[in-house]
């Protein structure tokens, strides 16, 4: 492997939980070096002109960083992200950003079914749910934040397009999981975070139907999810709800849309208009 270094801002001052961070807040912040090792993978093809406007964060779901890297560099596996961040914060680039890395698989975001063609993927070393969902460690999260900031400098990725693998493939993926610190990333200007809305009220769940369900599905679609949209709360809507909760309401990953879930979604729609 070879390595290269470039400069990236250190952590910016934290913004309020319901406030999009001010991009100018990083001006004058001391900079730190970010070193990236080249670890080429064959698992990519061409984007064929698609714009890069989605950033997808994953956990590897494998027990060690060595195992994760071996898999992503194996041509038989046919899977790789653009970047890999190990537990110690070491960053490796497997696929050039201009290429279509094979990391997202089947899924949908903002109506786009070929998410690989429009996204940059970051795999973060973590055993995931199969290994007890361990905590992400501080050096790793610091590195992820720095890497995301550099990527967002290079590409016009909207804040609502910074997503987890489970957001685009809710029926088959759970990563990066409910322990991933999305709120902290949003405080650093990476993605959005609605904060607690403090509301209670009716619950939407399996078998419910009607205008409230249709409105909830429409709100999910407006933000970027790809719900069925027929006004019935069935298994697919429950999967989408769990994905939303893993990202934005991790203390209540139930698959049922309580009033707080729906209020956080409404808050995100408002934030996305100004971010």
Residue, then its C-alpha position, 0 to 999 in steps of 0.5 A: x500500500x502507498x499513502x498520501x496526506x492532505x489537509x482537513x479541518x479539525x472538529x468545528x464548534x457544535x451546533x444545536x440539535x435542531x439547527x443546520x450547522x453553519x458552514x462558515x463555522x469552520x473558518x479559522x479552525x486549526x487544520x490537521x493532516x489526514x493520511x489515506x493509504x491506497x489499497x486498490x480493489x478490483x470491485x468497481x466499474x464506470x459511473x457512465x456520467x452519473x453525478x455524485x450526490x449521495x454519501x453512504x455510510x456502512x459498517x463492515x459487519x465483520x469481526x476484524x479490519x483485516x477480514x474486512x479489507x481482504x473481502x473488499x479486495x477479493x474479486x470473487x466477493x464483488x463488493x467494495x466501498x471507496x473508503x475503509x476506516x479501521x478502528x484505530x482511525x486508519x483510512x484506506x482508499x479502495x476505489x477512486x471516487x470517479x469510479x462506481x464502487x460496488x457497495x450499496x447493492x439493490x436499494x433506492x434513495x430519492x427515486x434513484x435505484x442505482x445508488x452505486x452510480x451516484x454515491x461514494x461509500x465509506x465502510x467503517x470497521x464494526x462487527x455490527x449486529x452479528x457480533x453484538x453491535x459494539x460501540x464505534x470508537x473515538x479515533x475511528x469517528x474522528x477519522x470518519x468526520x474528517x474524511x466526510x468533510x473532505x468528500x463534501x468539499x469535492x462533491x455537491x452532496x445535499x445534507x439529506x443525501x448523507x445516509x446509512x446503508x439501511x436507509x436505502x435498503x431497509x428490508x435487508x440492511x441494518x448498518x451502520x446501526x443504531x449506535x452510529x453517532x449521526x447526531x455528532x456528524x450533523x453537529x459537524x456539518x455532515x447530514x441532518x439531525x432533528x433532535x428530540x421533538x418531545x411529542x406524544x400521541x397516536x401510534x401507526x403500525x401494522x394493519x393501519x390505513x388511511x390518510x394519516x398513513x398516506x401522509x406519513x408515507x408521503x413524508x418518508x418519500x419527500x425526505x428520500x425513502x422509497x415507500x409503497x405509498x398506498x396508504x396501508x401500513x404493511x411490512x414494507x412500511x415497517x421496514x422503512x420505519x425501522x430504518x428511519x428510527x435507526x438513523x434518527x430515533x435510535x432509542x426506539x427502533x420498533x418499526x411502528x411510527x409513534x408521534x415522536x417518529x413522525x414529528x422528527x420526520x417533519x422536522x427533517x423536512x423543514x431542515x432539509x429546505x435550509x441545509 
